Amino acid sequence: MTQRMIRLMLLKLCVGLVAASLLSCNPQPRSAIRIGVIHSLTGTMAMSEAPLADAVRLAVEEINAGGGLLGRPLEMRLVDSRSDPRLAAAEAERLIVDEGVSALFGCWTSECRKALKPVVEKHNHLLFYPVQYEGLEQSPNIIYTGSAPNQQIVPGAYWAMQHLGKRVYLIGSDYVFPRMANRIIADLVTAAHSTLLAERYRPLDSADFSQIAQEISQLRPDVVVNTVNGESNRHLFRALRAAGLSDQTVLSFSIAEGELHAMPELRLPNHYAVWNYFQNLEGENNRRFVAAYRNRFGADRPTSDPIEAAYIGVHLWAQAVREGGGEHADLINHLVLRQSIAAPSGILAVDPGSRHLWKSVRIGKANAEGSFDVVYASKWPLRPTPFPLYRTQRAWRELINQSGNAP
């Protein structure tokens, strides 16, 4: 071997060592961890749901500002379900199979959640559902970060009959949540020796509540219990005002700060709402949360209970990812059951038996500024009970089947 050949070999070896050194000093960026977000950005539910997508975005940006997860950035794949549960289910399938997301965050209505339930169960995947609901469900592939019936519907209805009156009128949108929630409320009315004057429903996107307002005017209930959802609330409260019922007492289960801010018609002097979180809560965690949300999305943008529930869902999931050292759904589905968080509304913990969160109950009264003043708060967080205990789970499931609301 000549000296020239030896020098060439040494040169190639040096070049290889330098290249390897440069690669080790400048490693290729690791791929992002993807999550799927499914919310209505158009349609009748857009006013309520679009802010929840922003809440998820805020949590994702906070996680990325802190270095991401496992040294990798977090990427949000957002789709518009257009207030259509069938489209939401199709998008969930696509996000899991084609996009390879590690978890899903989404839905408002129970109809949407029930459409996604078989999808995540088929793929052994994971959905975080952020809205209060009628309960009567427990999926091994869903974490319910909104309230169970005993954390909203039951105490809210009981408080109303104690403090607002015993003559009750029920009005709701015609789908799963209002019908099953009102079944629970009707049971409570009977147990409290109160009077159920009427139980009425209108389509989810209805704009005609004139006959409802006329009947309320005739019956003069002590309290109207409202489970109408979305944009239809604007038309319900306009009809009440037009019928001279601006002083009517209303207790709502699906109107939060976002709806109250966007629809001044809802600011009746005797309008109450039941949630676990209100924007006006004291505490440093909530002040930071409200400030962060407003700084990111606008000073006039209010927070709300579903917004908080959507936001903390991402952080609970992220905690489980850090603990497990991986993002695969089957791993996180178990580790998330061990998580708790110092949330804007207080310490929240996942209940491993029910896959819901321990939460406090709060009742607020609407004010002229478009928010709620808290008039009642439970002393302690309540353990979630998705199936009210006065019937067995089997009896509840039979009742759901009879009503045509089976999952």
C-alpha positions as CSV (number, residue, x, y, z in Angstrom):
1,M,0.0,0.0,0.0
2,T,1.5,3.3,-1.0
3,Q,1.8,6.4,1.2
4,R,-0.8,8.2,-1.0
5,M,-3.4,5.5,-0.4
6,I,-2.7,5.5,3.4
7,R,-3.2,9.3,3.5
8,L,-6.5,9.0,1.6
9,M,-7.8,6.3,4.0
10,L,-6.8,8.5,7.0
11,L,-8.5,11.5,5.4
12,K,-11.7,9.5,4.9
13,L,-11.6,8.3,8.5
14,C,-11.2,11.8,9.8
15,V,-14.1,13.1,7.6
16,G,-16.3,10.3,8.9
17,L,-15.4,11.0,12.6
18,V,-16.1,14.7,12.1
19,A,-19.4,14.0,10.4
20,A,-20.4,11.6,13.2
21,S,-19.4,14.2,15.8
22,L,-21.5,16.9,14.0
23,L,-24.5,14.6,13.9
24,S,-24.2,13.8,17.6
25,C,-24.0,17.5,18.4
26,N,-26.9,18.3,16.1
27,P,-29.4,15.5,16.4
28,Q,-32.4,15.3,14.1
29,P,-35.6,16.7,15.7
30,R,-37.8,14.0,17.1
31,S,-41.3,13.7,15.6
32,A,-44.2,15.4,17.2
33,I,-46.8,13.7,19.4
34,R,-50.2,14.3,17.8
35,I,-53.5,14.7,19.5
36,G,-56.9,14.9,17.8
37,V,-59.4,17.7,18.6
38,I,-63.0,17.3,17.5
39,H,-65.3,20.3,18.1
40,S,-68.0,22.2,16.2
41,L,-66.6,25.3,14.7
42,T,-69.7,25.8,12.6
43,G,-73.4,25.0,13.1
44,T,-75.7,25.4,16.1
45,M,-73.1,24.2,18.6
46,A,-70.3,26.4,17.4
47,M,-70.8,29.2,19.9
48,S,-70.4,26.7,22.7
49,E,-67.8,24.4,21.3
50,A,-65.3,26.7,19.5
51,P,-63.9,28.1,22.8
52,L,-63.2,24.5,23.9
53,A,-60.9,24.0,20.9
54,D,-59.1,27.2,22.0
55,A,-58.8,25.8,25.6
56,V,-57.1,22.7,24.2
57,R,-54.8,25.0,22.1
58,L,-53.8,27.0,25.1
59,A,-52.9,23.8,27.0
60,V,-50.9,22.5,24.0
61,E,-49.0,25.8,23.7
62,E,-48.2,25.8,27.4
63,I,-46.8,22.3,27.2
64,N,-44.7,23.2,24.2
65,A,-43.4,26.4,25.9
66,G,-42.2,24.1,28.7
67,G,-40.2,21.9,26.4
68,G,-42.9,19.6,25.0
69,L,-43.5,16.0,26.1
70,L,-40.6,13.5,26.4
71,G,-38.4,15.9,24.4
72,R,-40.9,16.1,21.6
73,P,-43.3,18.9,20.5
74,L,-47.1,18.4,20.9
75,E,-49.1,18.9,17.8
76,M,-52.9,19.5,17.7
77,R,-54.9,18.2,14.8
78,L,-58.2,20.1,14.9
79,V,-61.3,19.2,12.8
80,D,-64.7,20.8,12.6
81,S,-67.5,18.4,13.3
82,R,-70.1,21.0,12.1
83,S,-72.5,20.1,14.9
84,D,-73.0,16.7,13.2
85,P,-72.3,13.6,15.4
86,R,-71.9,11.3,12.4
87,L,-69.2,13.5,10.9
88,A,-67.5,13.7,14.4
89,A,-67.4,9.8,14.5
90,A,-66.0,9.7,10.9
91,E,-63.3,12.2,11.8
92,A,-62.4,10.3,15.0
93,E,-61.8,7.2,12.9
94,R,-59.7,9.1,10.4
95,L,-57.6,10.8,13.2
96,I,-56.9,7.5,14.9
97,V,-56.2,5.4,11.7
98,D,-54.7,7.9,9.3
99,E,-53.3,10.7,11.4
100,G,-52.0,8.4,14.2
101,V,-53.1,10.7,17.1
102,S,-52.4,9.5,20.6
103,A,-55.6,10.7,22.2
104,L,-58.8,12.5,21.2
105,F,-60.3,15.6,22.9
106,G,-63.8,16.7,22.0
107,C,-67.6,16.8,21.7
108,W,-70.2,18.8,23.6
109,T,-73.5,17.0,23.1
110,S,-74.1,13.5,24.4
111,E,-75.2,12.5,20.9
112,C,-71.7,13.4,19.7
113,R,-70.0,11.5,22.6
114,K,-72.1,8.5,22.0
115,A,-71.1,8.5,18.3
116,L,-67.4,8.5,19.2
117,K,-67.8,5.9,22.0
118,P,-67.8,2.8,19.7
119,V,-64.9,4.3,17.6
120,V,-62.5,4.7,20.6
121,E,-63.6,1.3,22.0
122,K,-63.0,-0.5,18.7
123,H,-59.5,0.9,18.5
124,N,-58.8,0.7,22.3
125,H,-58.1,4.4,22.1
126,L,-58.8,7.3,24.5
127,L,-61.3,10.2,24.4
128,F,-61.4,13.1,26.9
129,Y,-65.0,14.4,27.1
130,P,-65.2,17.9,28.7
131,V,-68.9,18.7,29.3
132,Q,-71.4,18.0,32.1
133,Y,-73.8,15.3,31.0
134,E,-76.7,13.0,32.0
135,G,-74.4,10.2,33.3
136,L,-75.7,6.7,32.9
137,E,-72.5,5.7,31.0
138,Q,-69.0,4.5,31.8
139,S,-66.7,3.6,29.0
140,P,-63.2,2.0,29.5
141,N,-61.9,4.3,26.7
142,I,-63.4,7.7,27.9
143,I,-62.2,10.1,30.6
144,Y,-65.1,12.3,31.6
145,T,-63.8,15.7,32.8
146,G,-67.2,17.3,33.0
147,S,-69.6,16.7,35.8
148,A,-71.6,13.5,36.6
149,P,-75.3,13.9,37.5
150,N,-74.6,14.0,41.3
151,Q,-72.2,16.9,40.6
152,Q,-74.7,19.1,38.7
153,I,-78.2,17.9,37.8
154,V,-79.1,16.4,41.2
155,P,-77.8,19.1,43.5
156,G,-78.9,21.9,41.2
157,A,-82.5,20.6,40.9
158,Y,-82.7,20.0,44.7
159,W,-81.3,23.5,45.5
160,A,-83.9,25.0,43.1
161,M,-86.8,23.3,44.8
162,Q,-85.5,24.4,48.2
163,H,-84.8,28.0,47.3
164,L,-86.7,28.9,44.1
165,G,-90.0,27.0,44.4
166,K,-91.7,23.7,44.0
167,R,-93.7,24.3,40.8
168,V,-91.3,23.2,38.0
169,Y,-91.4,23.5,34.2
170,L,-88.9,21.5,32.1
171,I,-87.7,22.7,28.7
172,G,-84.9,21.0,26.7
173,S,-83.4,20.3,23.3
174,D,-84.7,17.1,21.8
175,Y,-81.7,14.7,22.3
176,V,-80.1,12.4,24.8
177,F,-78.8,14.8,27.5
178,P,-82.0,16.9,28.1
179,R,-84.3,13.9,28.0
180,M,-82.3,11.7,30.4
181,A,-81.4,14.7,32.7
182,N,-85.1,15.6,32.9
183,R,-85.9,12.0,33.7
184,I,-83.6,12.4,36.8
185,I,-85.1,15.8,37.6
186,A,-88.7,14.4,37.3
187,D,-87.7,11.7,39.8
188,L,-86.4,14.4,42.2
189,V,-89.6,16.5,41.8
190,T,-91.7,13.5,42.9
191,A,-89.4,12.7,45.8
192,A,-89.5,16.3,47.0
193,H,-93.3,16.4,46.8
194,S,-93.1,19.1,44.3
195,T,-95.2,19.6,41.1
196,L,-94.0,19.0,37.5
197,L,-96.2,21.3,35.4
198,A,-94.9,20.3,32.0
199,E,-92.0,18.7,30.2
200,R,-91.3,20.0,26.7
201,Y,-88.7,19.6,23.9
202,R,-87.7,21.5,20.8
203,P,-85.2,20.4,18.1
204,L,-81.5,21.2,18.8
205,D,-81.4,24.0,16.3
206,S,-84.9,25.3,16.9
207,A,-85.6,29.0,16.6
208,D,-89.3,28.9,17.6
209,F,-90.2,28.9,21.3
210,S,-93.3,31.1,21.1
211,Q,-95.7,28.3,22.2
212,I,-93.3,27.4,25.0
213,A,-93.3,31.0,26.2
214,Q,-97.1,31.1,26.0
215,E,-97.5,28.0,28.1
216,I,-95.0,29.2,30.7
217,S,-97.0,32.5,30.9
218,Q,-100.2,30.5,31.5
219,L,-98.7,28.0,34.0
220,R,-96.5,30.5,35.9
221,P,-94.0,28.0,37.3
222,D,-91.8,28.9,40.2
223,V,-88.8,27.8,38.2
224,V,-88.1,26.9,34.5
225,V,-85.4,24.2,34.4
226,N,-83.6,24.7,31.1
227,T,-81.6,22.0,29.3
228,V,-81.8,23.7,25.9
229,N,-78.3,23.7,24.2
230,G,-76.5,25.9,21.7
231,E,-77.8,28.9,19.7
232,S,-81.4,27.9,20.5
233,N,-81.1,29.5,23.9
234,R,-81.0,32.9,22.3
235,H,-84.5,32.2,20.8
236,L,-85.9,30.7,24.0
237,F,-84.9,33.8,26.1
238,R,-86.1,36.2,23.4
239,A,-89.5,34.4,23.5
240,L,-89.6,34.8,27.3
241,R,-88.9,38.5,27.0
242,A,-91.5,38.9,24.2
243,A,-94.1,37.2,26.4
244,G,-93.5,39.6,29.2
245,L,-91.6,37.0,31.3
246,S,-88.3,38.9,31.9
247,D,-88.7,38.3,35.6
248,Q,-89.2,34.5,35.2
249,T,-86.9,32.4,37.3
250,V,-84.8,30.1,35.1
251,L,-82.2,27.5,36.2
252,S,-80.0,26.4,33.3
253,F,-77.7,23.4,33.0
254,S,-76.0,24.2,29.6
255,I,-75.5,28.0,29.7
256,A,-72.0,29.2,30.8
257,E,-70.1,32.4,30.7
258,G,-69.5,32.1,26.9
259,E,-73.2,31.9,26.1
260,L,-74.1,34.6,28.6
261,H,-71.5,36.9,27.2
262,A,-72.4,36.4,23.6
263,M,-76.2,36.5,24.1
264,P,-77.3,39.5,26.2
265,E,-80.9,38.1,25.9
266,L,-79.9,35.5,28.5
267,R,-79.2,38.0,31.3
268,L,-82.5,37.8,33.0
269,P,-82.5,39.1,36.6
270,N,-83.5,35.7,37.9
271,H,-81.4,33.4,35.7
272,Y,-79.3,30.8,37.6
273,A,-76.8,28.2,36.3
274,V,-75.2,25.1,37.9
275,W,-71.6,24.3,37.2
276,N,-68.4,23.2,38.9
277,Y,-66.4,26.2,37.8
278,F,-67.2,29.9,37.3
279,Q,-64.8,32.5,35.9
280,N,-65.2,34.7,39.0
281,L,-63.8,32.2,41.4
282,E,-61.1,33.4,43.8
283,G,-57.6,31.8,43.8
284,E,-54.3,32.3,42.2
285,N,-54.6,29.3,39.9
286,N,-57.8,30.7,38.4
287,R,-56.5,34.2,38.1
288,R,-53.5,32.8,36.1
289,F,-55.8,30.7,33.9
290,V,-58.2,33.6,33.1
291,A,-55.3,35.9,32.4
292,A,-53.6,33.4,30.1
293,Y,-56.8,32.6,28.2
294,R,-57.6,36.3,27.7
295,N,-54.0,37.2,26.7
296,R,-54.1,34.5,24.1
297,F,-57.6,34.9,22.7
298,G,-58.8,38.4,23.6
299,A,-59.5,40.5,26.6
300,D,-63.3,40.1,26.1
301,R,-63.2,36.3,25.9
302,P,-64.6,34.7,29.1
303,T,-63.7,31.3,30.5
304,S,-66.3,28.8,31.6
305,D,-66.7,25.3,33.1
306,P,-66.5,23.4,29.8
307,I,-63.4,25.5,28.9
308,E,-61.7,24.6,32.1
309,A,-62.7,20.9,31.7
310,A,-61.2,20.9,28.1
311,Y,-58.0,22.6,29.3
312,I,-57.3,20.3,32.3
313,G,-58.0,17.2,30.2
314,V,-55.0,17.9,28.1
315,H,-52.8,18.5,31.2
316,L,-54.0,15.3,32.9
317,W,-53.2,13.4,29.8
318,A,-49.8,15.1,29.6
319,Q,-49.0,14.2,33.2
320,A,-49.7,10.5,32.4
321,V,-47.5,10.6,29.3
322,R,-44.6,12.0,31.4
323,E,-45.2,9.3,34.1
324,G,-45.3,6.5,31.5
325,G,-42.5,7.7,29.3
326,G,-44.7,7.1,26.2
327,E,-47.9,8.3,24.6
328,H,-49.6,5.1,23.4
329,A,-53.3,5.1,24.3
330,D,-53.3,1.7,25.9
331,L,-50.6,2.8,28.4
332,I,-52.0,6.2,29.1
333,N,-55.5,4.8,29.5
334,H,-54.3,3.2,32.7
335,L,-51.9,5.8,34.0
336,V,-54.4,8.7,33.7
337,L,-56.5,7.0,36.4
338,R,-53.8,7.9,38.9
339,Q,-53.7,11.6,38.0
340,S,-54.8,14.7,40.0
341,I,-54.3,18.4,39.2
342,A,-54.3,21.8,40.8
343,A,-57.0,23.2,38.5
344,P,-58.5,26.7,38.3
345,S,-61.5,25.4,40.2
346,G,-59.4,23.6,42.8
347,I,-57.8,20.2,43.3
348,L,-59.4,17.7,40.8
349,A,-58.6,14.0,40.8
350,V,-59.6,11.2,38.5
351,D,-61.8,8.6,40.2
352,P,-60.4,5.3,38.9
353,G,-63.6,3.4,39.5
354,S,-65.8,5.7,37.4
355,R,-63.3,7.5,35.1
356,H,-64.9,10.8,36.1
357,L,-63.4,13.6,38.3
358,W,-64.1,14.5,41.9
359,K,-65.6,18.0,41.7
360,S,-67.3,20.7,43.8
361,V,-70.8,22.0,42.9
362,R,-71.4,25.7,42.4
363,I,-74.5,27.7,41.5
364,G,-74.3,31.1,40.0
365,K,-76.7,34.0,39.3
366,A,-76.4,35.9,36.0
367,N,-75.3,39.5,36.3
368,A,-75.6,42.4,33.9
369,E,-71.9,42.1,32.9
370,G,-72.3,38.7,31.3
371,S,-70.9,36.5,34.0
372,F,-72.2,34.7,37.1
373,D,-72.0,35.6,40.8
374,V,-71.7,32.4,42.9
375,V,-74.6,32.0,45.3
376,Y,-73.9,28.4,46.5
377,A,-70.9,26.2,46.7
378,S,-70.5,22.7,48.2
379,K,-68.1,22.5,51.1
380,W,-66.2,19.5,49.6
381,P,-65.6,17.9,46.2
382,L,-68.1,15.2,45.5
383,R,-67.2,11.7,44.3
384,P,-68.7,11.2,40.9
385,T,-71.7,8.9,40.6
386,P,-72.6,8.5,36.9
387,F,-75.5,6.2,37.8
388,P,-77.7,7.8,40.4
389,L,-78.0,5.3,43.3
390,Y,-81.7,5.2,43.6
391,R,-81.8,2.8,40.7
392,T,-79.4,0.0,39.8
393,Q,-77.1,0.3,36.8
394,R,-79.2,-2.5,35.2
395,A,-82.4,-0.5,35.7
396,W,-80.9,2.6,34.3
397,R,-79.6,0.8,31.2
398,E,-83.1,-0.7,30.7
399,L,-84.6,2.8,31.0
400,I,-82.1,4.1,28.4
401,N,-82.9,1.3,26.0
402,Q,-86.7,1.9,26.4
403,S,-86.2,5.6,25.6
404,G,-84.2,4.9,22.5
405,N,-81.1,6.6,23.9
406,A,-78.9,3.5,24.1
407,P,-75.3,3.9,23.2
